[in-house]
């Protein structure tokens, strides 16, 4: 079975809820790829979700249920294709910007 189809089936529902730019709740999370006070990279069935901000920290983590809650000041969030890492994507964007 195709890996992408399997992960979509693992969690039927995927939601991102942002409250006042200070609290994020994400459902349908398969794995936390990396995190620090400025960036979280979450693997979902719909691609990598990157959340960037300041003083970010995990409030709650339950991967059995696919739930992650993050607190801190959120600056931006976005999805990236699973095949291209967020770092590579950012380098490509910055490379084009500063040509």
C-alpha positions in Angstrom: 0.0 0.0 0.0 1.2 3.5 -0.8 2.8 5.1 2.3 0.9 8.4 1.7 -2.4 6.6 1.6 -1.6 4.7 4.7 -0.8 7.9 6.7 -4.0 9.6 5.5 -6.0 6.6 6.7 -4.1 6.5 10.1 -5.9 9.8 11.1 -8.9 10.6 9.0 -9.1 14.1 10.3 -6.4 16.8 10.3 -7.0 20.2 11.9 -4.9 23.2 12.8 -6.4 25.6 15.4 -4.6 28.8 16.2 -5.9 31.0 19.1 -4.6 34.6 19.4 -1.3 33.6 17.8 -0.3 32.1 21.2 -1.8 28.6 21.2 -1.8 26.0 18.4 -3.6 22.7 18.5 -2.9 20.2 15.7 -4.7 16.9 15.1 -3.7 14.2 12.7 0.0 14.4 13.7 2.0 11.2 12.9 5.4 12.3 14.3 7.2 15.3 15.7 10.2 15.5 13.4 12.1 18.3 15.3 11.4 21.2 17.6 13.0 24.0 19.5 11.9 27.4 20.9 11.7 28.9 17.3 10.4 26.0 15.1 8.4 22.8 15.2 8.3 20.4 12.3 5.3 18.0 12.5 4.7 15.1 10.1 1.0 14.8 9.2 -0.8 12.7 6.8 -1.0 15.7 4.5 2.7 16.8 4.5 5.1 18.4 6.9 3.7 21.2 8.9 6.2 23.8 10.0 5.3 26.2 12.8 7.7 29.1 13.5 7.7 31.6 16.3 9.3 32.6 19.5 9.3 30.9 22.9 7.5 27.9 21.4 7.0 24.9 23.7 4.9 21.7 23.9 1.8 22.0 26.1 0.5 18.6 25.3 1.7 15.6 23.2 -0.3 12.5 22.4 0.9 10.8 19.3 -1.4 7.8 19.8 -4.3 10.2 19.2 -2.3 12.4 16.8 -2.6 15.5 19.0 0.0 18.2 19.6 -0.6 21.4 21.5 2.0 24.2 21.3 2.2 27.5 23.2 4.2 30.6 22.4 4.1 33.5 19.9 3.4 32.1 16.4 4.9 34.0 13.5 4.0 31.7 10.6 3.0 28.2 9.7 3.0 26.3 6.4 3.1 22.9 4.7 5.9 21.4 2.8 6.1 18.3 0.5 7.4 15.3 2.4 10.1 14.7 -0.2 11.6 18.2 0.3 12.9 19.2 3.7 11.8 22.6 5.1 15.5 23.6 5.2 16.0 22.8 1.5 12.8 24.6 0.7 13.9 27.7 2.6 17.3 27.6 0.9 15.7 27.5 -2.5 13.4 30.5 -1.6 16.3 32.5 -0.2 18.5 31.7 -3.2 15.9 33.1 -5.5 15.3 36.1 -3.4 19.0 37.1 -3.3 19.9 36.4 -6.9 
